[in-house]
Amino acid sequence: GVAATLPVSHVLQGSVQRIDDSLKVDAELIDGFSGEQTGSEAWDGRTGDLVRIASELAQTTAAALGAPLADIARKKRRPGFSKEANIAYLKGRHALNRATAAGCFEAIEHFEVALAAAPTMARAHAGVATADGWLASYGGLSPNHGYPRARDAAEKALAHEPDLAEAHLALAQVRLRYDWDFPAAEESFRRAMQFEPSSADAHNSYGHFLQMVGKHDEAIAMRREAVRLDPLSRSAHRGLADSAFSSGALDEAVRELETIAEYTPDYPIHHLKARIELLRGRPREALDAIRHDSMNWRRLYISAIAYHRLGDSESHRQALTELILSLIHI
C-alpha cells in the first residue's frame, strides 16, 4: 500500500456516499507497517455538515494516534454555515491546491460564492487572501492590486476568527513581500504556528521565510518537519526541495521532486527542475524543463540564462527584452 512508500506509521482511508442531500462517511485507520486496521468510525449527516464531519474525523484520528488532548481541545468548533457556503469553500480549497494562476482565480470565484452565502466565514476570507497573495507574488495580479486585496481579506478573516492560522499565514506574506517588514512577517508566521502547531503549511511557509533571510539550516529543518507532518503535501515536498536546492543538497532536492512527480505528475515543479539543471551545468535540459512552466516571466528569465550559457546571443537578448517588457506591465 501507499504507507510502505512513505515515512508514515498510519494511513487513513475511507469513503463518502451521497444520496440527494444525505451523506455517509466511513473511515478506518490502517497501521502502515502491519497493514491491519486499528480503528474505524462512521458519520451520517447532510451535505452542509461536510466541514463539521471533517473536523470530527481529524479530532478522532488525532486521539487514536495519541495526540495530546490539550491540542485537540484547543481546536474550537467552527461556526456552522449553509450547505452552499461549505461546498463552495471546499471547491475553492481544491482549486487553490493546484498552485497555479488559473487555480487561484477559480478559487477566488468559489470563495466569493461562499462569502455571498456566509459573509462571516473566516476560512473563505482567508482563502481569498491566500489566492490574491499568491497571484501578486507570481505575476497573476500586479503587486499594488493583489497585496492590498490580500491584506483586506486576511484582516476580515482575523476579525471573525483571531486564531485562524491560514489567515495569519496570508497576512505574513503581505507583510513580507509587499511591506518588506520582516519582523512583522515573522510575528505572523509564528502566530500561525502557535495557533496550529501541527500545520504543515505553517512550517513550510515559515521555512521559506527562514530561507529568504539566509538561515538555510533552520529553513531545511523547518521544511523537513512540514513533510513529516503531512507526507502527502505536494507543497511541503516542493518547499523542502527548494530549501535543499538553496543549501546545495541537490540530491535531496531531486528526490523531493521525484516524490511529487510520482503522485502528481502535473504539479508545477518545472521552475525548480530548470534551476537544478542550470546549477548542474545543463542549459539545454533547463530549457526543456522550463518550457512547460505556466508563468511567462519564469520561462523568460530561465531561458535568458540558459541561452547565454549556450552562447546563443540573439535568443538571450530576445528573452531579456521580452522579460523586461512583461515586468513593466505588471
Residue frames relative to the residue before (quaternion, step in Angstrom):
aa qw qx qy qz dx dy dz
G 1.0000 0.0000 0.0000 0.0000 0.00 0.00 0.00
V 0.7342 -0.4275 0.2960 0.4366 3.54 -1.35 0.07
A 0.5956 0.5936 -0.3714 0.3937 3.61 1.06 -0.67
A 0.6316 0.5579 -0.3398 0.4175 3.57 1.08 -0.65
T 0.7237 0.4240 -0.2441 0.4867 3.58 1.19 -0.47
L 0.7143 0.4005 -0.2351 0.5236 3.58 1.29 -0.03
P 0.5096 -0.6474 0.4655 0.3232 3.60 -1.17 0.52
V 0.4124 0.6934 -0.4835 0.3398 3.57 0.62 1.17
S 0.4000 -0.7113 0.5253 0.2409 3.55 -1.15 0.64
H 0.7964 0.1335 -0.0588 0.5870 3.59 1.17 -0.54
V 0.1729 -0.7440 0.6338 0.1219 3.54 -1.31 0.46
L 0.2479 -0.7487 0.5986 0.1406 3.56 -0.99 0.91
Q 0.0722 0.7952 -0.5986 0.0640 3.58 -0.73 1.02
G 0.1496 0.8014 -0.5664 0.1209 3.55 -1.15 0.47
S 0.3628 -0.7162 0.5549 0.2178 3.53 -1.29 -0.33
V 0.2003 -0.7420 0.6270 0.1276 3.52 -1.30 0.48
Q 0.0854 -0.7862 0.6117 0.0214 3.56 -0.78 1.08
R 0.0769 -0.7975 0.5981 0.0187 3.56 -0.90 0.95
I 0.0137 0.7590 -0.6499 0.0358 3.54 -0.90 1.03
D 0.7976 -0.1193 0.0057 0.5912 3.55 -0.34 1.31
D 0.8006 -0.2442 0.1942 0.5116 3.61 -0.62 -1.11
S 0.5761 0.5983 -0.3683 0.4179 3.60 1.28 0.12
L 0.1653 -0.7804 0.5988 0.0712 3.53 -1.15 0.75
K 0.0290 -0.7460 0.6633 0.0519 3.52 -1.21 0.63
V 0.0704 -0.8027 0.5920 -0.0137 3.56 -0.67 1.17
D 0.0568 -0.7749 0.6295 0.0063 3.56 -0.85 1.05
A 0.0218 0.8008 -0.5972 0.0399 3.57 -0.95 0.87
E 0.0355 -0.7844 0.6188 0.0224 3.55 -1.13 0.67
L 0.3358 -0.7318 0.5665 0.1754 3.53 -1.12 0.79
I 0.1447 -0.8140 0.5620 0.0247 3.55 -0.70 1.18
D 0.4284 -0.6762 0.5368 0.2666 3.57 -0.93 0.91
G 0.4260 -0.7553 0.4449 0.2239 3.57 -0.64 1.14
F 0.6917 0.4699 -0.2810 0.4709 3.59 1.18 -0.40
S 0.7723 0.3344 -0.1827 0.5083 3.58 0.89 -0.94
G 0.3935 -0.7227 0.4794 0.3052 3.57 1.17 -0.55
E 0.5336 0.6399 -0.4016 0.3802 3.59 1.27 0.07
Q 0.5048 -0.6295 0.5000 0.3146 3.54 -1.21 0.62
T 0.1698 -0.8086 0.5586 0.0729 3.58 -0.83 1.01
G 0.8057 -0.0634 0.0303 0.5881 3.59 1.25 -0.09
S 0.0323 -0.7922 0.6092 0.0168 3.56 -1.21 0.47
E 0.0517 -0.7763 0.6282 0.0095 3.55 -1.21 0.62
A 0.1342 -0.7658 0.6216 0.0954 3.55 -1.29 0.41
W 0.1018 -0.7831 0.6121 0.0414 3.55 -1.10 0.77
D 0.1395 -0.7515 0.6385 0.0897 3.53 -1.18 0.71
G 0.2313 0.7770 -0.5623 0.1628 3.58 -1.01 0.72
R 0.5772 -0.5455 0.4668 0.3889 3.51 -1.34 -0.36
T 0.6723 -0.5030 0.3349 0.4277 3.58 -1.19 0.30
G 0.6208 0.5507 -0.3386 0.4435 3.58 1.15 -0.51
D 0.6387 0.5396 -0.3179 0.4470 3.58 1.30 -0.22
L 0.3220 0.7968 -0.4779 0.1815 3.61 1.24 0.06
V 0.7030 0.4625 -0.2837 0.4598 3.57 0.78 -0.99
R 0.6269 0.5275 -0.3409 0.4610 3.59 1.01 -0.77
I 0.6641 0.4992 -0.3095 0.4626 3.59 0.89 -0.91
A 0.6343 0.5278 -0.3329 0.4564 3.59 0.97 -0.82
S 0.6537 0.5118 -0.3122 0.4618 3.58 0.98 -0.84
E 0.6700 0.4866 -0.3003 0.4735 3.58 0.94 -0.88
L 0.6179 0.5376 -0.3409 0.4615 3.58 1.05 -0.72
A 0.6541 0.5088 -0.3133 0.4638 3.58 0.95 -0.88
Q 0.6734 0.4939 -0.3024 0.4595 3.59 0.92 -0.86
T 0.6460 0.5160 -0.3200 0.4626 3.58 0.98 -0.83
T 0.6572 0.5073 -0.3037 0.4674 3.57 0.97 -0.87
A 0.6492 0.5178 -0.3208 0.4556 3.57 0.94 -0.90
A 0.6529 0.5094 -0.3164 0.4627 3.56 0.97 -0.82
A 0.6535 0.5220 -0.3115 0.4511 3.58 0.99 -0.84
L 0.7008 0.4492 -0.2546 0.4923 3.56 1.14 -0.67
G 0.5623 -0.6498 0.3681 0.3552 3.58 1.27 0.09
A 0.2943 0.7488 -0.5411 0.2449 3.60 1.15 0.52
P 0.5858 -0.5885 0.4076 0.3800 3.62 -1.01 0.71
L 0.5143 -0.6721 0.4411 0.2987 3.55 -0.86 1.00
A 0.5914 0.5766 -0.3733 0.4224 3.57 1.10 -0.58
D 0.6495 0.5123 -0.3197 0.4620 3.56 1.05 -0.79
I 0.6506 0.5004 -0.3156 0.4762 3.56 1.10 -0.73
A 0.6762 0.5185 -0.2982 0.4302 3.56 0.90 -0.93
R 0.6537 0.5426 -0.3287 0.4126 3.58 1.04 -0.73
K 0.5661 0.5589 -0.3935 0.4607 3.59 1.28 -0.20
K 0.2165 -0.8125 0.5251 0.1312 3.58 -0.02 1.22
R 0.5681 -0.5897 0.4492 0.3573 3.55 -1.17 0.57
R 0.4070 -0.7118 0.5189 0.2419 3.56 -0.85 0.98
P 0.5520 -0.5928 0.4508 0.3750 3.59 -1.09 0.56
G 0.4885 -0.6753 0.4717 0.2878 3.57 -1.10 0.66
F 0.0841 -0.7830 0.6148 0.0429 3.55 -1.12 0.70
S 0.6831 -0.5056 0.3432 0.4000 3.54 -1.28 0.27
K 0.6637 -0.4845 0.3900 0.4155 3.53 -1.32 0.33
E 0.6450 0.5371 -0.3246 0.4360 3.59 0.91 -0.91
A 0.6781 0.4907 -0.2940 0.4614 3.58 0.90 -0.94
N 0.6742 0.5080 -0.3023 0.4428 3.58 0.88 -0.92
I 0.6781 0.4828 -0.3025 0.4644 3.57 0.88 -0.90
A 0.6415 0.5129 -0.3290 0.4659 3.60 0.97 -0.80
Y 0.6332 0.5254 -0.3327 0.4608 3.59 1.00 -0.78
L 0.6771 0.4896 -0.3022 0.4588 3.60 0.85 -0.92
K 0.6182 0.5208 -0.3457 0.4765 3.60 1.05 -0.67
G 0.6386 0.5341 -0.3200 0.4522 3.56 1.04 -0.79
R 0.6550 0.4999 -0.3151 0.4710 3.57 0.94 -0.84
H 0.6329 0.5350 -0.3333 0.4496 3.58 0.99 -0.81
A 0.6738 0.4798 -0.2942 0.4788 3.59 0.93 -0.88
L 0.6408 0.5403 -0.3212 0.4409 3.58 0.98 -0.85
N 0.6599 0.5424 -0.3069 0.4197 3.57 1.01 -0.81
R 0.5323 0.6147 -0.4234 0.3995 3.60 1.22 -0.13
A 0.2615 -0.8149 0.4829 0.1854 3.59 1.27 -0.38
T 0.5412 0.5496 -0.4385 0.4613 3.54 0.94 0.98
A 0.6418 -0.5207 0.3845 0.4112 3.57 -1.24 0.38
A 0.6473 0.5140 -0.3218 0.4618 3.59 0.94 -0.86
G 0.6482 0.5215 -0.3141 0.4574 3.55 1.00 -0.81
C 0.6516 0.5148 -0.3150 0.4596 3.59 1.01 -0.79
F 0.6552 0.4946 -0.3231 0.4709 3.60 0.92 -0.83
E 0.6432 0.5060 -0.3207 0.4768 3.58 1.00 -0.78
A 0.6314 0.5459 -0.3281 0.4423 3.57 0.99 -0.85
I 0.6454 0.5259 -0.3257 0.4481 3.58 0.92 -0.89
E 0.6262 0.5346 -0.3407 0.4539 3.59 0.99 -0.78
H 0.6728 0.4817 -0.2994 0.4750 3.60 0.93 -0.87
F 0.6542 0.5096 -0.3233 0.4560 3.59 0.91 -0.85
E 0.6452 0.5147 -0.3269 0.4604 3.60 1.02 -0.72
V 0.5965 0.5288 -0.3578 0.4863 3.59 1.12 -0.58
A 0.6446 0.5201 -0.3151 0.4633 3.57 0.97 -0.90
L 0.7023 0.4729 -0.2730 0.4568 3.58 0.90 -0.92
A 0.5814 0.5565 -0.3784 0.4573 3.58 1.15 -0.49
A 0.7075 0.4281 -0.2464 0.5055 3.57 1.09 -0.74
A 0.7970 0.0967 -0.0122 0.5961 3.60 1.13 -0.70
P 0.1832 -0.8441 0.4936 0.1013 3.63 0.25 1.22
T 0.7035 0.4531 -0.2754 0.4731 3.61 1.15 -0.44
M 0.4158 0.7075 -0.4806 0.3093 3.61 1.21 0.20
A 0.3040 -0.8011 0.4892 0.1626 3.57 -0.11 1.31
R 0.6496 0.5377 -0.3317 0.4230 3.59 0.95 -0.81
A 0.6375 0.5088 -0.3313 0.4743 3.59 1.09 -0.63
H 0.6123 0.5198 -0.3448 0.4859 3.60 1.05 -0.73
A 0.6615 0.5028 -0.3051 0.4652 3.59 0.95 -0.88
G 0.6198 0.5422 -0.3383 0.4555 3.58 1.08 -0.68
V 0.6279 0.5138 -0.3241 0.4865 3.57 1.02 -0.81
A 0.6511 0.5251 -0.3119 0.4506 3.58 0.93 -0.92
T 0.6603 0.5091 -0.3033 0.4613 3.58 0.94 -0.89
A 0.6816 0.4905 -0.2897 0.4592 3.57 0.90 -0.94
D 0.6669 0.4902 -0.3100 0.4678 3.60 0.89 -0.87
G 0.6456 0.5185 -0.3202 0.4603 3.59 1.00 -0.79
W 0.6341 0.5220 -0.3244 0.4692 3.56 1.02 -0.82
L 0.6806 0.4932 -0.2929 0.4558 3.59 0.86 -0.95
A 0.6553 0.5003 -0.3128 0.4717 3.59 1.03 -0.77
S 0.6563 0.5254 -0.3057 0.4471 3.58 1.09 -0.69
Y 0.8226 0.2858 -0.1045 0.4804 3.56 0.93 -0.89
G 0.7128 -0.5270 0.2514 0.3885 3.58 1.16 0.51
G 0.5031 0.6536 -0.4390 0.3563 3.62 1.18 0.03
L 0.7613 0.1080 -0.0723 0.6352 3.57 1.25 -0.55
S 0.5407 -0.5846 0.4651 0.3867 3.59 -1.13 0.45
P 0.5954 -0.5917 0.3997 0.3682 3.62 -1.01 0.71
N 0.6843 0.4973 -0.2942 0.4448 3.59 0.97 -0.83
H 0.6723 0.4359 -0.2914 0.5225 3.56 1.28 -0.19
G 0.7336 0.4730 -0.2461 0.4213 3.55 0.76 -1.08
Y 0.7014 0.4926 -0.2932 0.4236 3.59 0.81 -0.95
P 0.6473 0.4861 -0.3538 0.4686 3.68 0.88 -0.68
R 0.6182 0.5245 -0.3423 0.4750 3.59 1.06 -0.71
A 0.6521 0.5130 -0.3138 0.4617 3.58 0.97 -0.86
R 0.6433 0.5195 -0.3277 0.4571 3.60 0.94 -0.84
D 0.6582 0.5205 -0.3095 0.4472 3.56 0.90 -0.97
A 0.6802 0.4849 -0.2928 0.4653 3.59 0.90 -0.91
A 0.6423 0.5177 -0.3274 0.4608 3.60 0.99 -0.79
E 0.6688 0.4949 -0.3037 0.4642 3.58 0.95 -0.84
K 0.6081 0.5267 -0.3510 0.4792 3.60 1.09 -0.63
A 0.6413 0.5240 -0.3256 0.4562 3.58 0.96 -0.85
L 0.7012 0.4691 -0.2698 0.4642 3.57 0.89 -0.95
A 0.5771 0.5673 -0.3850 0.4437 3.59 1.15 -0.45
H 0.7101 0.4250 -0.2459 0.5046 3.58 1.13 -0.67
E 0.7938 0.0429 -0.0032 0.6067 3.60 1.05 -0.77
P 0.2362 -0.8293 0.4896 0.1298 3.62 0.07 1.25
D 0.7293 0.4128 -0.2459 0.4870 3.61 1.16 -0.46
L 0.3917 0.7287 -0.4792 0.2933 3.60 1.20 0.41
A 0.3959 -0.7709 0.4489 0.2179 3.56 -0.31 1.29
E 0.6823 0.5014 -0.3193 0.4256 3.61 0.81 -0.90
A 0.6108 0.5295 -0.3575 0.4678 3.61 1.14 -0.50
H 0.6349 0.5099 -0.3255 0.4806 3.59 1.03 -0.75
L 0.6335 0.5229 -0.3331 0.4629 3.60 1.04 -0.72
A 0.6541 0.5046 -0.3165 0.4661 3.59 0.95 -0.83
L 0.6564 0.4985 -0.3092 0.4744 3.58 0.99 -0.82
A 0.6025 0.5659 -0.3507 0.4403 3.58 1.07 -0.72
Q 0.6572 0.5143 -0.3196 0.4488 3.59 0.94 -0.83
V 0.6331 0.5128 -0.3342 0.4739 3.59 1.03 -0.74
R 0.6694 0.4969 -0.3010 0.4630 3.57 0.89 -0.92
L 0.6847 0.4906 -0.2817 0.4595 3.58 1.03 -0.76
R 0.8160 0.3377 -0.1411 0.4474 3.56 0.63 -1.17
Y 0.7499 0.3651 -0.2073 0.5113 3.59 1.17 -0.50
D 0.7349 0.3805 -0.2225 0.5154 3.58 0.91 -0.92
W 0.2166 -0.7786 0.5364 0.2433 3.57 1.17 -0.68
D 0.4130 0.6767 -0.4819 0.3733 3.55 1.09 0.82
F 0.1983 -0.8462 0.4841 0.1016 3.55 0.23 1.31
P 0.6496 0.5024 -0.3487 0.4516 3.66 0.87 -0.73
A 0.6621 0.4910 -0.3134 0.4716 3.61 0.95 -0.83
A 0.6308 0.5291 -0.3332 0.4595 3.58 1.02 -0.78
E 0.6640 0.4957 -0.3140 0.4635 3.58 0.88 -0.89
E 0.6081 0.5484 -0.3541 0.4517 3.60 1.04 -0.70
S 0.6692 0.4894 -0.3012 0.4712 3.59 0.97 -0.84
F 0.6235 0.5233 -0.3443 0.4679 3.60 1.00 -0.74
R 0.6795 0.4917 -0.2926 0.4592 3.57 0.90 -0.91
R 0.6169 0.5344 -0.3473 0.4618 3.58 1.05 -0.68
A 0.6299 0.5332 -0.3337 0.4556 3.57 0.97 -0.82
M 0.6843 0.4698 -0.2858 0.4788 3.59 0.93 -0.87
Q 0.6113 0.5460 -0.3461 0.4565 3.58 1.11 -0.64
F 0.7321 0.4292 -0.2416 0.4706 3.58 0.88 -0.94
E 0.7905 0.1016 -0.0689 0.6001 3.61 1.17 -0.49
P 0.1148 -0.8624 0.4897 0.0570 3.60 0.43 1.23
S 0.6941 0.4458 -0.2876 0.4866 3.60 1.18 -0.32
S 0.4440 0.7142 -0.4421 0.3118 3.60 1.25 0.23
A 0.3638 -0.7230 0.5481 0.2111 3.56 -0.70 1.09
D 0.6189 0.5533 -0.3470 0.4365 3.60 1.02 -0.75
A 0.6576 0.5097 -0.3181 0.4545 3.59 0.94 -0.87
H 0.6657 0.4888 -0.3052 0.4742 3.59 0.92 -0.86
N 0.6529 0.5210 -0.3142 0.4512 3.57 0.96 -0.86
S 0.6857 0.4814 -0.2851 0.4655 3.59 0.89 -0.93
Y 0.6564 0.4891 -0.3197 0.4772 3.57 0.94 -0.80
G 0.5988 0.5618 -0.3483 0.4523 3.57 1.11 -0.66
H 0.6402 0.5125 -0.3261 0.4703 3.57 1.03 -0.76
F 0.6185 0.5332 -0.3409 0.4657 3.58 1.03 -0.76
L 0.6638 0.5038 -0.3052 0.4609 3.58 0.88 -0.93
Q 0.6254 0.5284 -0.3279 0.4713 3.56 1.08 -0.72
M 0.6519 0.5319 -0.3148 0.4394 3.59 0.95 -0.85
V 0.7366 0.3886 -0.2360 0.5007 3.59 1.04 -0.73
G 0.6313 -0.6108 0.3077 0.3656 3.57 1.23 0.43
K 0.5295 0.6074 -0.4271 0.4102 3.61 1.23 0.24
H 0.0706 -0.8783 0.4716 0.0342 3.54 0.62 1.19
D 0.6358 0.5217 -0.3464 0.4512 3.61 0.95 -0.73
E 0.6703 0.4795 -0.2948 0.4836 3.58 0.95 -0.87
A 0.6309 0.5475 -0.3316 0.4384 3.57 1.02 -0.78
I 0.7007 0.4605 -0.2886 0.4622 3.57 0.80 -0.95
A 0.6144 0.5297 -0.3459 0.4714 3.60 1.11 -0.63
M 0.6534 0.5163 -0.3101 0.4586 3.58 0.96 -0.86
R 0.7100 0.4502 -0.2685 0.4701 3.56 0.95 -0.84
R 0.5738 0.5372 -0.3874 0.4818 3.59 1.15 -0.40
E 0.6308 0.5195 -0.3274 0.4743 3.57 1.07 -0.73
A 0.6076 0.5472 -0.3544 0.4537 3.60 1.05 -0.69
V 0.6614 0.4894 -0.2995 0.4830 3.59 0.97 -0.86
R 0.6297 0.5249 -0.3387 0.4618 3.59 1.02 -0.74
L 0.6734 0.5050 -0.2934 0.4532 3.56 0.97 -0.85
D 0.7999 0.0347 0.0029 0.5992 3.59 1.06 -0.73
P 0.1808 -0.8398 0.5035 0.0927 3.59 0.20 1.26
L 0.6949 0.4557 -0.2819 0.4796 3.60 1.19 -0.35
S 0.4821 0.6660 -0.4402 0.3609 3.60 1.25 0.09
R 0.3603 -0.7464 0.5209 0.2043 3.56 -0.57 1.15
S 0.6566 0.5126 -0.3225 0.4496 3.58 0.96 -0.82
A 0.6250 0.5263 -0.3448 0.4620 3.60 1.08 -0.66
H 0.6546 0.4932 -0.3117 0.4807 3.60 0.96 -0.82
R 0.6570 0.4935 -0.3221 0.4702 3.59 0.96 -0.79
G 0.6311 0.5337 -0.3329 0.4539 3.57 1.02 -0.76
L 0.6541 0.4952 -0.3103 0.4803 3.56 0.97 -0.84
A 0.6212 0.5320 -0.3429 0.4620 3.59 1.02 -0.74
D 0.6576 0.5163 -0.3095 0.4530 3.57 0.97 -0.85
S 0.6794 0.4728 -0.2934 0.4784 3.59 0.92 -0.87
A 0.6240 0.5243 -0.3393 0.4698 3.58 1.04 -0.73
F 0.6303 0.5285 -0.3241 0.4673 3.58 0.99 -0.82
S 0.6947 0.4915 -0.2802 0.4441 3.58 0.86 -0.99
S 0.7101 0.4274 -0.2595 0.4958 3.58 1.13 -0.57
G 0.5909 -0.6177 0.3460 0.3868 3.59 1.29 0.08
A 0.5352 0.6137 -0.4129 0.4081 3.60 1.27 0.11
L 0.0915 -0.8633 0.4943 0.0445 3.57 0.54 1.19
D 0.6253 0.5471 -0.3530 0.4302 3.60 0.98 -0.76
E 0.6565 0.4908 -0.3130 0.4797 3.59 0.97 -0.82
A 0.6259 0.5388 -0.3380 0.4513 3.57 0.99 -0.81
V 0.6644 0.4982 -0.3014 0.4685 3.59 0.91 -0.91
R 0.6328 0.5318 -0.3382 0.4498 3.61 0.95 -0.80
E 0.6594 0.5057 -0.3146 0.4588 3.59 0.94 -0.85
L 0.6550 0.4979 -0.3164 0.4722 3.59 0.96 -0.80
E 0.6336 0.5233 -0.3317 0.4633 3.59 1.03 -0.71
T 0.6106 0.5422 -0.3446 0.4631 3.58 1.10 -0.71
I 0.6559 0.5020 -0.3112 0.4701 3.58 0.94 -0.87
A 0.6776 0.5081 -0.2957 0.4419 3.57 0.85 -0.99
E 0.6187 0.5606 -0.3456 0.4284 3.57 1.08 -0.68
Y 0.7769 0.3509 -0.1783 0.4914 3.58 0.90 -0.91
T 0.7963 0.0854 -0.0390 0.5975 3.61 1.11 -0.62
P 0.2078 -0.8400 0.4868 0.1195 3.60 0.24 1.24
D 0.7342 0.4266 -0.2464 0.4671 3.62 1.08 -0.61
Y 0.4203 0.6999 -0.4870 0.3105 3.61 1.20 0.19
P 0.4973 -0.7152 0.4027 0.2812 3.63 -0.83 0.95
I 0.1890 0.7728 -0.5811 0.1714 3.56 -0.23 1.32
H 0.3443 0.7858 -0.4661 0.2160 3.59 1.31 0.14
H 0.6362 0.5558 -0.3345 0.4177 3.57 0.96 -0.87
L 0.6982 0.4583 -0.2790 0.4739 3.56 0.84 -0.95
K 0.6045 0.5430 -0.3553 0.4620 3.59 1.04 -0.70
A 0.6630 0.5071 -0.3066 0.4574 3.58 0.95 -0.88
R 0.6426 0.5187 -0.3282 0.4586 3.60 0.97 -0.80
I 0.6332 0.5216 -0.3294 0.4674 3.57 1.04 -0.77
E 0.6539 0.5091 -0.3191 0.4598 3.59 0.95 -0.85
L 0.6282 0.5243 -0.3414 0.4625 3.61 1.02 -0.73
L 0.6684 0.4991 -0.3030 0.4608 3.57 0.94 -0.88
R 0.6678 0.4832 -0.2913 0.4854 3.56 1.14 -0.59
G 0.5061 -0.6676 0.4149 0.3550 3.57 1.27 -0.06
R 0.5649 0.5826 -0.3855 0.4392 3.59 1.12 0.66
P 0.0981 -0.8573 0.5029 0.0504 3.61 0.44 1.20
R 0.6189 0.5378 -0.3668 0.4396 3.63 1.00 -0.63
E 0.6565 0.4939 -0.3080 0.4797 3.57 0.99 -0.83
A 0.5999 0.5487 -0.3533 0.4628 3.59 1.14 -0.64
L 0.6441 0.5131 -0.3180 0.4699 3.60 0.98 -0.82
D 0.6350 0.5282 -0.3251 0.4605 3.58 0.99 -0.81
A 0.6841 0.4908 -0.2906 0.4546 3.58 0.95 -0.88
I 0.7419 0.4565 -0.2524 0.4213 3.58 0.76 -1.02
R 0.5613 0.6174 -0.4117 0.3663 3.62 1.06 -0.42
H 0.6639 0.4920 -0.3112 0.4694 3.60 1.21 -0.33
D 0.4977 0.6643 -0.4325 0.3520 3.60 1.25 -0.11
S 0.4499 -0.7268 0.4589 0.2425 3.57 -0.94 0.92
M 0.6732 0.4952 -0.2961 0.4625 3.62 1.22 -0.35
N 0.4599 -0.7335 0.4373 0.2435 3.52 -0.58 1.26
W 0.6818 0.5019 -0.3143 0.4294 3.61 0.83 -0.91
R 0.6417 0.5032 -0.3398 0.4685 3.59 1.06 -0.62
R 0.6224 0.5294 -0.3462 0.4610 3.58 0.98 -0.76
L 0.6942 0.5042 -0.2832 0.4286 3.56 0.91 -0.95
Y 0.7140 0.4451 -0.3024 0.4480 3.61 0.78 -0.88
I 0.6249 0.5075 -0.3450 0.4825 3.60 1.04 -0.66
S 0.6515 0.5186 -0.3170 0.4540 3.59 0.96 -0.87
A 0.6296 0.5382 -0.3415 0.4443 3.59 0.97 -0.82
I 0.6608 0.4956 -0.3067 0.4729 3.59 0.92 -0.87
A 0.6777 0.5057 -0.2980 0.4429 3.57 0.87 -0.99
Y 0.6677 0.4915 -0.3109 0.4647 3.60 0.90 -0.89
H 0.6124 0.5452 -0.3508 0.4525 3.59 1.04 -0.73
R 0.6959 0.4696 -0.2772 0.4673 3.58 0.92 -0.90
L 0.6567 0.4849 -0.3091 0.4879 3.57 1.22 -0.45
G 0.4860 -0.6820 0.4213 0.3482 3.57 1.29 -0.18
D 0.4828 0.6459 -0.4407 0.3943 3.59 1.26 0.36
S 0.1884 -0.8462 0.4897 0.0931 3.57 0.25 1.33
E 0.6489 0.5322 -0.3346 0.4286 3.60 0.93 -0.80
S 0.6875 0.4622 -0.2824 0.4838 3.59 0.86 -0.95
H 0.6012 0.5633 -0.3448 0.4499 3.57 1.11 -0.71
R 0.6907 0.4688 -0.2803 0.4739 3.60 0.85 -0.98
Q 0.6365 0.5347 -0.3315 0.4462 3.58 1.00 -0.81
A 0.6660 0.4955 -0.3047 0.4670 3.59 0.92 -0.88
L 0.6513 0.5115 -0.3161 0.4629 3.60 0.98 -0.82
T 0.6470 0.5209 -0.3213 0.4547 3.58 0.96 -0.87
E 0.6631 0.4957 -0.2993 0.4744 3.59 0.92 -0.91
L 0.6322 0.5357 -0.3296 0.4524 3.57 1.02 -0.79
I 0.6657 0.5027 -0.3029 0.4608 3.59 0.87 -0.96
L 0.6676 0.4990 -0.3030 0.4621 3.59 0.91 -0.88
S 0.6552 0.5086 -0.3188 0.4587 3.60 0.99 -0.78
L 0.6669 0.4991 -0.3079 0.4597 3.58 1.00 -0.76
I 0.5915 0.5716 -0.3612 0.4392 3.59 1.10 -0.64
H 0.7448 0.4201 -0.2179 0.4705 3.56 1.01 -0.81
I 0.4641 0.6625 -0.4670 0.3571 3.64 1.23 0.09
